[in-house]
């Protein structure tokens, strides 16, 4: 261990997913796993032993409790997360901010909000290959001591699971056509329609095995492993940032809209990426959400500060190419991160436009709560900063006997130009990495 002036001591490097093994059995252990080639994946954060937790099934009451429990603390430990809230906002938290239908609960259940307050966190810098314990000294020392303990050995005999599409193809195709009818009628321009894939994994350590497979085979900058309890684990392999805010009020959101599958042949793979970049349909879908996010940010940002510095960039991941744009603004000085969340949640890229009407149609067509899927997971720092993902590529696991039941949802944007069969194929492409990891395939 070495120390630098005005810095937390640095620890010998170990991969975050390996460090997770020493903590993962404790409720409210959360690993925010960075990764991938993008600079925003440089750091990971491991959160454990929260000072207190907040769970609620009531969206408005839960959000008010969250605000009341916030402890503002200035940080001298640099940019990033050095303690504060971390955890999950499920999709249904949107009911706290808009008049929306209440759907039957998701399979296995999920709190609308599940947040812990962490006085200290372990920061993993993948570029420098250093680990620091940031935050309150006593809490930081506890994390360091736990990190030194022998981590659990993952049982290599964890067997493959299975994952199957819930809806018959015909039901999804019919739902796409109904969404297009609403678009033709002028109700909306775009609706994000999802459906479920469910299955089972055997073995006590199945959630950890699943996460380790995903990190190895499909690294994404906004992945996470969140153990809510002995009975429930949520895993995400998300590549998408919902919203980031600095302590000084600089805001960024990076909506994804537009997808093509990866190909094993390099020529075919490049052709898929080029086709996505040239697709007027995908550009139109993306631009609708950019406009929606600009509007959401304008509700809480300084006038004239909302800009779009990046439009229609191609990002490539293990199983798909994505079309991504960036919107930035500056938060008004009289507002805070909770005002930002209330103005923008849930993420526009997974609802549609206009947002509220799209969400009403989603409830009608899907007829089930999305649970953690399409919510947001990340941190709200004690210094007023935040970084939250969009909970796509997400698996919710619930203990069942000697194994775990698992649910994955996948969806896509329906527009007037949508071809139902192509939309169904896209949902399978998006779920492919999770399905392969659940089934133990490479």
DRENDO-1510 file (C-alpha; in Angstrom, 1 decimal, always signed):
<recs>
REC; n; res; u; v; w
REC; 1; UNK; +0.0; +0.0; +0.0 .
REC; 2; UNK; +1.3; +3.5; -0.9 .
REC; 3; UNK; +0.0; +6.9; +0.0 .
REC; 4; UNK; +0.0; +10.1; -2.0 .
REC; 5; UNK; -0.4; +13.7; -0.5 .
REC; 6; UNK; -4.1; +14.6; -0.1 .
REC; 7; UNK; -5.2; +11.3; -1.6 .
REC; 8; UNK; -6.6; +8.1; -0.2 .
REC; 9; UNK; -4.0; +5.3; -0.1 .
REC; 10; UNK; -3.8; +3.1; -3.2 .
REC; 11; UNK; -4.2; -0.7; -2.9 .
REC; 12; UNK; -2.7; -3.5; -5.0 .
REC; 13; UNK; -4.8; -4.2; -8.1 .
REC; 14; UNK; -7.4; -6.9; -8.3 .
REC; 15; UNK; -10.2; -7.0; -10.9 .
REC; 16; UNK; -13.5; -5.6; -9.5 .
REC; 17; UNK; -15.4; -8.8; -10.3 .
REC; 18; UNK; -12.8; -10.7; -8.2 .
REC; 19; UNK; -13.1; -8.3; -5.3 .
REC; 20; UNK; -16.9; -8.7; -5.5 .
REC; 21; UNK; -16.5; -12.3; -4.3 .
REC; 22; UNK; -15.4; -11.1; -0.9 .
REC; 23; UNK; -18.6; -9.0; -0.4 .
REC; 24; UNK; -21.3; -10.3; -2.7 .
REC; 25; UNK; -23.2; -12.5; -0.1 .
REC; 26; UNK; -24.1; -9.4; +2.0 .
REC; 27; UNK; -27.4; -7.6; +1.2 .
REC; 28; UNK; -27.0; -4.3; -0.6 .
REC; 29; UNK; -23.6; -5.2; -2.0 .
REC; 30; UNK; -23.4; -3.3; -5.3 .
REC; 31; UNK; -20.7; -3.4; -8.0 .
REC; 32; UNK; -20.9; -0.6; -10.6 .
REC; 33; UNK; -18.7; -2.3; -13.2 .
REC; 34; UNK; -17.0; -0.2; -15.8 .
REC; 35; UNK; -15.4; -1.6; -18.9 .
REC; 36; UNK; -15.3; -1.5; -22.6 .
REC; 37; UNK; -13.3; +0.9; -24.8 .
REC; 38; UNK; -15.1; +4.1; -24.0 .
REC; 39; UNK; -13.5; +6.6; -21.5 .
REC; 40; UNK; -16.6; +6.6; -19.3 .
REC; 41; UNK; -16.0; +2.9; -18.5 .
REC; 42; UNK; -12.6; +3.7; -16.9 .
REC; 43; UNK; -13.8; +3.4; -13.3 .
REC; 44; UNK; -15.7; +0.8; -11.3 .
REC; 45; UNK; -17.1; +1.3; -7.8 .
REC; 46; UNK; -17.8; -1.4; -5.2 .
REC; 47; UNK; -20.3; -0.4; -2.5 .
REC; 48; UNK; -21.0; -2.5; +0.6 .
REC; 49; UNK; -22.1; -2.2; +4.2 .
REC; 50; UNK; -24.5; +0.8; +3.8 .
REC; 51; UNK; -25.1; +3.1; +6.8 .
REC; 52; UNK; -28.9; +2.8; +6.0 .
REC; 53; UNK; -31.1; +1.6; +3.2 .
REC; 54; UNK; -34.4; +2.9; +1.7 .
REC; 55; UNK; -36.8; +0.6; -0.1 .
REC; 56; UNK; -40.3; +1.5; -1.1 .
REC; 57; UNK; -43.2; +0.3; -3.3 .
REC; 58; UNK; -44.8; +3.7; -3.3 .
REC; 59; UNK; -43.1; +5.9; -6.0 .
REC; 60; UNK; -43.9; +9.3; -4.6 .
REC; 61; UNK; -43.4; +8.4; -0.9 .
REC; 62; UNK; -40.2; +6.6; -1.6 .
REC; 63; UNK; -38.8; +9.5; -3.6 .
REC; 64; UNK; -39.7; +12.0; -0.8 .
REC; 65; UNK; -38.0; +9.7; +1.8 .
REC; 66; UNK; -34.9; +9.6; -0.4 .
REC; 67; UNK; -34.7; +13.3; -0.6 .
REC; 68; UNK; -35.2; +13.6; +3.2 .
REC; 69; UNK; -32.4; +11.1; +3.9 .
REC; 70; UNK; -29.8; +12.9; +1.7 .
REC; 71; UNK; -26.7; +14.1; +3.5 .
REC; 72; UNK; -24.8; +16.8; +1.6 .
REC; 73; UNK; -21.0; +16.5; +2.1 .
REC; 74; UNK; -18.3; +18.3; +0.0 .
REC; 75; UNK; -15.6; +16.0; -1.3 .
REC; 76; UNK; -11.9; +16.7; -1.7 .
REC; 77; UNK; -11.2; +13.3; -3.3 .
REC; 78; UNK; -11.6; +14.2; -6.9 .
REC; 79; UNK; -14.3; +13.6; -9.5 .
REC; 80; UNK; -16.4; +10.5; -9.3 .
REC; 81; UNK; -18.2; +8.7; -6.5 .
REC; 82; UNK; -16.7; +8.9; -2.9 .
REC; 83; UNK; -19.9; +8.1; -1.0 .
REC; 84; UNK; -23.6; +8.8; -0.9 .
REC; 85; UNK; -26.6; +7.0; -2.3 .
REC; 86; UNK; -26.2; +4.1; -4.7 .
REC; 87; UNK; -28.8; +1.6; -6.0 .
REC; 88; UNK; -31.9; +1.2; -8.2 .
REC; 89; UNK; -34.8; +3.3; -9.5 .
REC; 90; UNK; -37.2; +0.8; -11.1 .
REC; 91; UNK; -39.2; +1.9; -14.1 .
REC; 92; UNK; -42.4; +2.4; -12.1 .
REC; 93; UNK; -40.7; +5.3; -10.2 .
REC; 94; UNK; -42.0; +7.4; -13.1 .
REC; 95; UNK; -45.4; +7.2; -11.4 .
REC; 96; UNK; -44.1; +9.7; -8.9 .
REC; 97; UNK; -43.7; +12.4; -11.6 .
REC; 98; UNK; -46.5; +11.7; -14.1 .
REC; 99; UNK; -50.1; +10.3; -14.1 .
REC; 100; UNK; -49.5; +6.8; -15.4 .
REC; 101; UNK; -51.3; +3.5; -15.2 .
REC; 102; UNK; -50.3; +0.9; -12.5 .
REC; 103; UNK; -49.5; -2.5; -14.0 .
REC; 104; UNK; -49.5; -5.9; -12.4 .
REC; 105; UNK; -46.2; -6.5; -10.6 .
REC; 106; UNK; -43.2; -8.0; -12.5 .
REC; 107; UNK; -42.5; -11.6; -12.0 .
REC; 108; UNK; -40.6; -12.1; -8.7 .
REC; 109; UNK; -41.4; -8.6; -7.6 .
REC; 110; UNK; -39.1; -5.6; -7.3 .
REC; 111; UNK; -39.2; -2.5; -5.1 .
REC; 112; UNK; -39.8; +0.7; -7.0 .
REC; 113; UNK; -36.8; +2.1; -5.2 .
REC; 114; UNK; -33.9; +0.4; -3.5 .
REC; 115; UNK; -31.1; +2.7; -2.4 .
REC; 116; UNK; -28.3; +2.4; +0.2 .
REC; 117; UNK; -26.3; +5.2; +1.7 .
REC; 118; UNK; -22.6; +4.3; +1.6 .
REC; 119; UNK; -20.2; +6.3; +3.7 .
REC; 120; UNK; -17.3; +4.9; +1.7 .
REC; 121; UNK; -16.7; +3.0; -1.5 .
REC; 122; UNK; -13.9; +1.2; -3.3 .
REC; 123; UNK; -12.8; +2.9; -6.5 .
REC; 124; UNK; -11.2; +0.8; -9.2 .
REC; 125; UNK; -9.3; +2.8; -11.9 .
REC; 126; UNK; -8.9; +0.5; -14.8 .
REC; 127; UNK; -6.5; +2.9; -16.6 .
REC; 128; UNK; -4.1; +3.4; -13.7 .
REC; 129; UNK; -4.8; -0.1; -12.3 .
REC; 130; UNK; -5.2; +1.2; -8.8 .
REC; 131; UNK; -7.8; +0.8; -6.1 .
REC; 132; UNK; -8.7; +3.5; -3.5 .
REC; 133; UNK; -11.0; +3.4; -0.6 .
REC; 134; UNK; -12.8; +6.8; -0.7 .
REC; 135; UNK; -15.1; +8.4; +1.9 .
REC; 136; UNK; -15.3; +8.4; +5.7 .
REC; 137; UNK; -12.1; +6.9; +7.2 .
REC; 138; UNK; -13.8; +4.3; +9.5 .
REC; 139; UNK; -16.1; +3.0; +6.7 .
REC; 140; UNK; -13.2; +3.0; +4.2 .
REC; 141; UNK; -11.0; +1.0; +6.6 .
REC; 142; UNK; -13.8; -1.6; +6.9 .
REC; 143; UNK; -13.9; -2.0; +3.1 .
REC; 144; UNK; -10.1; -2.4; +3.0 .
REC; 145; UNK; -10.1; -5.0; +5.7 .
REC; 146; UNK; -12.8; -7.0; +3.9 .
REC; 147; UNK; -11.0; -6.8; +0.6 .
REC; 148; UNK; -8.0; -8.5; +2.2 .
REC; 149; UNK; -10.0; -11.5; +3.4 .
REC; 150; UNK; -10.1; -14.6; +1.3 .
REC; 151; UNK; -12.7; -14.3; -1.4 .
REC; 152; UNK; -15.1; -17.1; -2.1 .
REC; 153; UNK; -14.1; -19.6; -4.8 .
REC; 154; UNK; -16.7; -19.7; -7.5 .
REC; 155; UNK; -17.9; -23.3; -8.0 .
REC; 156; UNK; -16.9; -24.2; -11.6 .
REC; 157; UNK; -19.7; -26.8; -11.7 .
REC; 158; UNK; -22.5; -24.2; -11.9 .
REC; 159; UNK; -24.5; -25.6; -14.7 .
REC; 160; UNK; -26.0; -23.7; -17.7 .
REC; 161; UNK; -29.5; -22.4; -17.4 .
REC; 162; UNK; -32.2; -21.8; -20.0 .
REC; 163; UNK; -34.0; -18.7; -21.3 .
REC; 164; UNK; -37.1; -18.7; -23.5 .
REC; 165; UNK; -39.3; -16.1; -25.0 .
REC; 166; UNK; -42.6; -15.8; -23.0 .
REC; 167; UNK; -44.9; -14.3; -25.7 .
REC; 168; UNK; -45.7; -16.3; -28.9 .
REC; 169; UNK; -44.3; -14.4; -31.9 .
REC; 170; UNK; -47.8; -13.6; -33.0 .
REC; 171; UNK; -48.5; -11.6; -29.8 .
REC; 172; UNK; -45.5; -9.4; -30.2 .
REC; 173; UNK; -46.2; -8.8; -33.9 .
REC; 174; UNK; -49.8; -7.9; -33.1 .
REC; 175; UNK; -48.6; -5.5; -30.4 .
REC; 176; UNK; -46.2; -3.8; -32.9 .
REC; 177; UNK; -49.2; -3.3; -35.3 .
REC; 178; UNK; -51.3; -1.8; -32.5 .
REC; 179; UNK; -48.5; +0.6; -31.6 .
REC; 180; UNK; -48.3; +1.6; -35.3 .
REC; 181; UNK; -52.1; +2.2; -35.2 .
REC; 182; UNK; -51.6; +4.7; -32.4 .
REC; 183; UNK; -48.8; +6.4; -34.4 .
REC; 184; UNK; -51.0; +6.6; -37.5 .
REC; 185; UNK; -53.8; +8.1; -35.4 .
REC; 186; UNK; -51.4; +10.9; -34.2 .
REC; 187; UNK; -51.2; +9.8; -30.5 .
REC; 188; UNK; -47.4; +9.3; -30.6 .
REC; 189; UNK; -44.4; +9.3; -32.9 .
REC; 190; UNK; -42.6; +6.4; -31.3 .
REC; 191; UNK; -43.3; +3.7; -28.7 .
REC; 192; UNK; -40.7; +1.5; -27.1 .
REC; 193; UNK; -42.3; -2.0; -26.9 .
REC; 194; UNK; -40.7; -4.8; -24.8 .
REC; 195; UNK; -41.4; -8.4; -23.9 .
REC; 196; UNK; -40.0; -10.9; -21.5 .
REC; 197; UNK; -37.7; -13.9; -21.7 .
REC; 198; UNK; -37.8; -16.2; -18.6 .
REC; 199; UNK; -35.9; -19.2; -17.4 .
REC; 200; UNK; -34.0; -20.9; -14.6 .
REC; 201; UNK; -30.4; -21.3; -13.5 .
REC; 202; UNK; -29.2; -24.0; -11.1 .
REC; 203; UNK; -26.7; -23.6; -8.3 .
REC; 204; UNK; -26.4; -21.2; -5.3 .
REC; 205; UNK; -23.8; -19.1; -7.1 .
REC; 206; UNK; -25.6; -18.8; -10.4 .
REC; 207; UNK; -26.0; -14.9; -10.2 .
REC; 208; UNK; -22.3; -14.4; -9.7 .
REC; 209; UNK; -21.4; -16.9; -12.4 .
REC; 210; UNK; -23.8; -15.1; -14.8 .
REC; 211; UNK; -22.2; -11.7; -14.0 .
REC; 212; UNK; -18.7; -13.0; -14.5 .
REC; 213; UNK; -19.6; -14.5; -17.8 .
REC; 214; UNK; -21.1; -11.2; -19.0 .
REC; 215; UNK; -18.1; -9.2; -17.9 .
REC; 216; UNK; -15.7; -11.5; -19.6 .
REC; 217; UNK; -17.7; -11.9; -22.9 .
REC; 218; UNK; -19.6; -8.6; -23.2 .
REC; 219; UNK; -17.9; -5.7; -21.3 .
REC; 220; UNK; -20.1; -2.6; -21.0 .
REC; 221; UNK; -19.4; +0.7; -19.2 .
REC; 222; UNK; -22.6; +0.7; -17.2 .
REC; 223; UNK; -22.8; -2.9; -16.0 .
REC; 224; UNK; -23.7; -3.7; -12.4 .
REC; 225; UNK; -24.3; -6.5; -9.9 .
REC; 226; UNK; -26.8; -5.6; -7.1 .
REC; 227; UNK; -27.7; -8.1; -4.3 .
REC; 228; UNK; -30.8; -6.7; -2.8 .
REC; 229; UNK; -31.3; -9.7; -0.4 .
REC; 230; UNK; -30.6; -13.4; +0.1 .
REC; 231; UNK; -33.5; -14.0; -2.3 .
REC; 232; UNK; -33.0; -11.4; -5.1 .
REC; 233; UNK; -30.1; -10.2; -7.3 .
REC; 234; UNK; -30.3; -7.8; -10.2 .
REC; 235; UNK; -27.6; -7.8; -13.0 .
REC; 236; UNK; -27.3; -5.4; -15.8 .
REC; 237; UNK; -24.9; -5.3; -18.8 .
REC; 238; UNK; -26.0; -1.9; -19.9 .
REC; 239; UNK; -24.0; +0.2; -22.4 .
REC; 240; UNK; -26.2; +3.3; -21.9 .
REC; 241; UNK; -25.8; +6.3; -19.7 .
REC; 242; UNK; -29.1; +7.9; -18.6 .
REC; 243; UNK; -27.8; +11.0; -17.0 .
REC; 244; UNK; -24.6; +12.2; -15.4 .
REC; 245; UNK; -24.2; +15.5; -13.4 .
REC; 246; UNK; -21.0; +16.9; -11.9 .
REC; 247; UNK; -20.9; +18.6; -8.5 .
REC; 248; UNK; -20.7; +21.9; -10.4 .
REC; 249; UNK; -23.9; +21.2; -12.4 .
REC; 250; UNK; -22.6; +20.0; -15.8 .
REC; 251; UNK; -25.1; +17.5; -17.2 .
REC; 252; UNK; -24.7; +14.8; -19.9 .
REC; 253; UNK; -27.1; +12.2; -21.2 .
REC; 254; UNK; -26.3; +9.7; -24.0 .
REC; 255; UNK; -29.4; +8.1; -25.5 .
REC; 256; UNK; -29.1; +5.0; -27.6 .
REC; 257; UNK; -31.6; +4.4; -30.4 .
REC; 258; UNK; -30.7; +2.3; -33.4 .
REC; 259; UNK; -29.3; -1.2; -33.5 .
REC; 260; UNK; -27.7; -3.8; -35.8 .
REC; 261; UNK; -26.3; -7.2; -34.9 .
REC; 262; UNK; -22.6; -8.0; -34.9 .
REC; 263; UNK; -21.3; -10.5; -37.4 .
REC; 264; UNK; -18.4; -12.9; -37.1 .
REC; 265; UNK; -17.2; -12.1; -40.6 .
REC; 266; UNK; -15.3; -8.7; -40.5 .
REC; 267; UNK; -16.6; -7.6; -43.9 .
REC; 268; UNK; -20.2; -8.4; -43.0 .
REC; 269; UNK; -19.8; -6.8; -39.5 .
REC; 270; UNK; -18.5; -3.6; -41.1 .
REC; 271; UNK; -21.4; -3.6; -43.5 .
REC; 272; UNK; -23.9; -3.8; -40.6 .
REC; 273; UNK; -22.3; -0.8; -38.9 .
REC; 274; UNK; -22.2; +1.2; -42.1 .
REC; 275; UNK; -25.9; +0.3; -42.8 .
REC; 276; UNK; -26.8; +1.6; -39.3 .
REC; 277; UNK; -24.9; +4.8; -39.8 .
REC; 278; UNK; -26.7; +5.4; -43.1 .
REC; 279; UNK; -30.2; +4.4; -42.0 .
REC; 280; UNK; -32.6; +7.3; -42.2 .
REC; 281; UNK; -35.1; +5.3; -40.1 .
REC; 282; UNK; -32.7; +4.8; -37.3 .
REC; 283; UNK; -31.5; +8.4; -37.4 .
REC; 284; UNK; -35.1; +9.6; -37.2 .
REC; 285; UNK; -35.7; +7.3; -34.2 .
REC; 286; UNK; -32.6; +8.6; -32.5 .
REC; 287; UNK; -33.4; +12.3; -33.3 .
REC; 288; UNK; -36.9; +12.0; -31.7 .
REC; 289; UNK; -35.3; +10.9; -28.5 .
REC; 290; UNK; -32.6; +13.5; -28.7 .
REC; 291; UNK; -35.3; +16.1; -29.0 .
REC; 292; UNK; -37.2; +14.6; -26.0 .
REC; 293; UNK; -34.1; +14.6; -23.9 .
REC; 294; UNK; -33.3; +18.2; -24.8 .
REC; 295; UNK; -36.8; +19.1; -23.7 .
REC; 296; UNK; -36.5; +17.2; -20.4 .
REC; 297; UNK; -33.1; +18.8; -19.6 .
REC; 298; UNK; -34.4; +22.3; -20.6 .
REC; 299; UNK; -36.9; +22.0; -17.7 .
REC; 300; UNK; -34.1; +22.2; -15.2 .
REC; 301; UNK; -31.1; +23.6; -17.1 .
REC; 302; UNK; -30.0; +27.2; -17.5 .
REC; 303; UNK; -31.6; +28.8; -20.6 .
REC; 304; UNK; -29.5; +28.3; -23.7 .
REC; 305; UNK; -27.2; +25.8; -22.1 .
REC; 306; UNK; -28.7; +22.6; -23.6 .
REC; 307; UNK; -26.6; +21.5; -26.6 .
REC; 308; UNK; -26.1; +18.4; -28.8 .
REC; 309; UNK; -22.3; +18.0; -29.4 .
REC; 310; UNK; -22.5; +14.5; -30.8 .
REC; 311; UNK; -25.2; +13.1; -33.1 .
REC; 312; UNK; -25.5; +9.6; -34.6 .
REC; 313; UNK; -22.2; +8.1; -33.5 .
REC; 314; UNK; -21.6; +4.4; -33.9 .
REC; 315; UNK; -20.7; +2.3; -30.8 .
REC; 316; UNK; -19.9; -1.4; -31.1 .
REC; 317; UNK; -20.4; -4.0; -28.4 .
REC; 318; UNK; -20.1; -7.8; -28.2 .
REC; 319; UNK; -23.4; -8.6; -29.9 .
REC; 320; UNK; -24.7; -5.3; -31.4 .
REC; 321; UNK; -23.8; -2.0; -33.0 .
REC; 322; UNK; -25.6; +1.0; -31.6 .
REC; 323; UNK; -26.4; +4.6; -32.8 .
REC; 324; UNK; -25.7; +7.0; -29.9 .
REC; 325; UNK; -26.0; +10.8; -29.4 .
REC; 326; UNK; -25.0; +13.1; -26.6 .
REC; 327; UNK; -27.0; +16.0; -25.0 .
REC; 328; UNK; -25.4; +18.3; -22.5 .
REC; 329; UNK; -26.6; +21.2; -20.3 .
REC; 330; UNK; -25.9; +23.1; -17.1 .
REC; 331; UNK; -28.3; +22.6; -14.1 .
REC; 332; UNK; -29.9; +25.8; -12.7 .
REC; 333; UNK; -28.2; +27.0; -9.6 .
REC; 334; UNK; -31.4; +26.8; -7.5 .
REC; 335; UNK; -32.0; +23.1; -8.4 .
REC; 336; UNK; -30.4; +19.8; -7.5 .
REC; 337; UNK; -29.9; +16.3; -8.6 .
REC; 338; UNK; -33.4; +15.3; -7.4 .
REC; 339; UNK; -35.0; +18.0; -9.5 .
REC; 340; UNK; -33.0; +16.6; -12.5 .
REC; 341; UNK; -34.3; +13.0; -11.9 .
REC; 342; UNK; -37.9; +14.2; -11.5 .
REC; 343; UNK; -37.6; +16.1; -14.8 .
REC; 344; UNK; -36.1; +13.3; -16.8 .
REC; 345; UNK; -37.1; +9.9; -15.4 .
REC; 346; UNK; -37.7; +7.4; -16.8 .
REC; 347; UNK; -35.1; +7.7; -19.7 .
REC; 348; UNK; -36.7; +8.8; -22.9 .
REC; 349; UNK; -34.8; +6.3; -25.0 .
REC; 350; UNK; -36.9; +3.4; -23.5 .
REC; 351; UNK; -40.3; +5.1; -23.5 .
REC; 352; UNK; -41.0; +6.9; -26.8 .
REC; 353; UNK; -42.3; +10.3; -27.8 .
REC; 354; UNK; -44.3; +12.1; -26.4 .
REC; 355; UNK; -43.1; +10.4; -23.3 .
REC; 356; UNK; -46.3; +10.3; -21.1 .
REC; 357; UNK; -48.6; +9.1; -23.9 .
REC; 358; UNK; -46.0; +6.5; -25.0 .
REC; 359; UNK; -45.8; +5.2; -21.4 .
REC; 360; UNK; -49.6; +4.8; -21.3 .
REC; 361; UNK; -49.5; +2.8; -24.5 .
REC; 362; UNK; -46.7; +0.7; -23.2 .
REC; 363; UNK; -48.7; -0.2; -20.1 .
REC; 364; UNK; -51.7; -1.1; -22.3 .
REC; 365; UNK; -49.7; -3.4; -24.6 .
REC; 366; UNK; -47.2; -5.0; -22.2 .
REC; 367; UNK; -49.8; -5.4; -19.3 .
REC; 368; UNK; -47.1; -6.0; -16.7 .
REC; 369; UNK; -44.7; -3.8; -14.7 .
REC; 370; UNK; -41.2; -3.7; -16.2 .
REC; 371; UNK; -39.6; -3.9; -12.7 .
REC; 372; UNK; -35.9; -2.9; -12.9 .
REC; 373; UNK; -35.9; -3.1; -16.7 .
REC; 374; UNK; -35.7; +0.4; -18.2 .
REC; 375; UNK; -35.3; +2.0; -14.8 .
REC; 376; UNK; -31.9; +3.4; -13.8 .
REC; 377; UNK; -29.1; +2.2; -11.5 .
REC; 378; UNK; -26.1; +4.1; -10.3 .
REC; 379; UNK; -25.0; +6.7; -7.7 .
REC; 380; UNK; -26.0; +10.1; -6.3 .
REC; 381; UNK; -23.0; +11.4; -4.6 .
REC; 382; UNK; -22.9; +13.3; -1.3 .
REC; 383; UNK; -21.3; +16.2; -3.2 .
REC; 384; UNK; -24.3; +16.6; -5.5 .
REC; 385; UNK; -22.9; +14.7; -8.5 .
REC; 386; UNK; -24.6; +11.6; -10.0 .
REC; 387; UNK; -24.2; +9.0; -12.7 .
REC; 388; UNK; -27.1; +6.7; -13.6 .
REC; 389; UNK; -27.4; +4.1; -16.4 .
REC; 390; UNK; -30.4; +2.9; -18.4 .
REC; 391; UNK; -31.4; -0.5; -17.2 .
REC; 392; UNK; -31.4; -2.3; -20.6 .
REC; 393; UNK; -29.7; -5.7; -21.0 .
REC; 394; UNK; -30.9; -6.6; -17.5 .
REC; 395; UNK; -31.6; -9.8; -15.7 .
REC; 396; UNK; -33.7; -10.1; -12.5 .
REC; 397; UNK; -33.0; -13.2; -10.5 .
REC; 398; UNK; -35.1; -14.6; -7.7 .
REC; 399; UNK; -34.1; -17.6; -5.5 .
REC; 400; UNK; -36.1; -20.8; -6.3 .
REC; 401; UNK; -35.1; -24.0; -4.5 .
REC; 402; UNK; -31.5; -24.8; -5.2 .
REC; 403; UNK; -31.3; -22.4; -8.1 .
REC; 404; UNK; -32.6; -19.1; -9.4 .
REC; 405; UNK; -35.5; -18.1; -11.6 .
REC; 406; UNK; -34.5; -15.4; -14.1 .
REC; 407; UNK; -36.3; -12.8; -16.2 .
REC; 408; UNK; -34.9; -10.7; -19.0 .
REC; 409; UNK; -36.8; -8.1; -21.0 .
REC; 410; UNK; -35.9; -6.8; -24.4 .
REC; 411; UNK; -37.5; -4.1; -26.6 .
REC; 412; UNK; -37.1; -1.6; -29.3 .
REC; 413; UNK; -38.6; +1.6; -30.8 .
REC; 414; UNK; -41.7; +1.2; -32.9 .
REC; 415; UNK; -42.3; +3.9; -35.5 .
REC; 416; UNK; -44.5; +4.3; -38.5 .
REC; 417; UNK; -41.8; +2.6; -40.7 .
REC; 418; UNK; -41.4; -0.4; -38.4 .
REC; 419; UNK; -41.5; -3.9; -39.9 .
REC; 420; UNK; -42.9; -6.1; -37.2 .
REC; 421; UNK; -40.7; -9.1; -38.0 .
REC; 422; UNK; -37.6; -7.0; -38.0 .
REC; 423; UNK; -38.5; -5.4; -34.6 .
REC; 424; UNK; -39.0; -8.9; -33.1 .
REC; 425; UNK; -35.6; -10.0; -34.5 .
REC; 426; UNK; -34.0; -6.9; -33.0 .
REC; 427; UNK; -35.3; -7.7; -29.5 .
REC; 428; UNK; -33.6; -11.1; -29.8 .
REC; 429; UNK; -30.4; -9.6; -31.0 .
REC; 430; UNK; -30.4; -7.3; -27.9 .
REC; 431; UNK; -31.0; -10.2; -25.5 .
REC; 432; UNK; -28.4; -12.5; -27.2 .
REC; 433; UNK; -25.5; -11.7; -24.9 .
REC; 434; UNK; -27.6; -12.3; -21.7 .
REC; 435; UNK; -29.1; -15.5; -23.2 .
REC; 436; UNK; -25.7; -16.9; -24.1 .
REC; 437; UNK; -24.4; -16.1; -20.6 .
REC; 438; UNK; -27.4; -17.7; -18.9 .
REC; 439; UNK; -27.1; -20.8; -21.0 .
REC; 440; UNK; -23.4; -21.0; -20.5 .
REC; 441; UNK; -22.5; -20.6; -24.2 .
REC; 442; UNK; -19.5; -18.6; -25.6 .
</recs>
